[in-house]
Amino acid sequence: QRKNPFSGDNRLVSKPAHTHRGDPTYGRPPEGSRTEQRGKDAHSHVGKEVEELCLIIRRTGEVGEDGHVSVTFGQLFETYVTISNKVVGILLRARKHGLVHFEGEMLWQGKDDDVVITLL
């Protein structure tokens, strides 16, 4: 369509050239685009959900001998599922950022209800 003289679509003319691996802009939306803004908004939203999860753990958990607050997955699931149905995904994100610790790769409702989640 870029070479078509009858095409009235101006969006195609302003598209940037393809980037290659190693280029700092590879795999990223163009600066200032709506796609970039949506990504930033999503990142901010997930960050707020992680903060909220940590506050709920602090409220519902118990302080252990080491000074860290801990709660079982079953108890956290019952409390947090009324707020968001993404409790496991948010827990994984919190662990990735070093905010919580629990054993195992994934947590499953029912099976992992006794797994202890520690707020770091």
N, C-alpha and C positions, 0 to 999 in steps of 0.2 A: 504494500500500500504506500510505502514511502516514495516509490518511483512512479506511482500512478498519478498523472497530472490532473485527473478528474476527481481525485479523492479530496474532499473538503475537510477531512479530519486533521486538524492542526496538532492534536495530541501526539500523533505519530512522528511529526517532524522534530519535536523537542526531546525525544527519548535519548538518553545517554547511550554511548557505545557500550558494548558488553565488557564487563570486567573479568579479570582472570584471578585464579587462586593466588594468594600472596598480596593482592591489591587490598589496601585498607578498606575500600568501599565494597569489596566482594561480599555478597550475601546480605547487604544492608540496603534498606530503602533510601531513595534520594533524600538529601537533607531538606527539611522544610516541607516535605510531602505529608499528605494526610495519613499515609501508611506509617510513616515514622511517628507521627503524633499518636496514632492508635496504639502503637507498640509501647510508647512511653506511658500512656494512660493505663494500659494493661499491667505493665511492670509496677506502677504505683499502686494499683488496686490490689495486686497480689501481696505487695509489701505490707499494706494495711491489714490484709487478712492474716498474715503471719504474726503481726503485732497483736492483733486481737486474740489469736490462738494462744500466744504466750501469756497474755493477761488472764485468759480463762484457766490455763494450767496453774498459774500463780494463785488464782482465787479458789479453785477446786482441789488442788493438790495439798500434800502435807510436806512440811519441812523435815528432811532426814537429818541424820547425825552429821553428815558432811556439809549441811547448810543449803543443799540444793532442794528445790521443790520437785516432788514426784507425784505422778498420778498414773493409774492403770489405763490402758487403752479403752477398755470397756466403759469405765466411768467418763473418760473424756469424750468418747463417741456419743454417749447418751446426752451429755451436756451440749456438745458442740453441734450435733446434727440438727438441732432446732434452729441454729443460726445459719449453717451452710452445709450442703451435702458433699462438699469437697474436703472433708476433714483429713483424709489420708494424703491427698495431694499437697495440702498445705503443710502437713507434718513432714513430708519428704522435702519440701522446699525449706522448711525451718531447719531440718537436719543438715541440708546442704550448706546453709549459711552458718552452721555451728551454734545454733540457738537451743536445740534439743538433742537428746541422745536416746536411742532405743535399739534393742537387738533385732536383727533380721533385716531383710531387704524390703519387705512389704508387710503391711498389717491388714488382716482380714477380720471383719466383724464376726464375733462368735468364737472363731478359732484362736485369735490372739487377744482376747479380752483381758488376760492376766499379764500381758507384757507391760513392763514399767517404762513410762516415758519420763525422762528427767529434764528439767529446765536448766540449761546451763547459763 
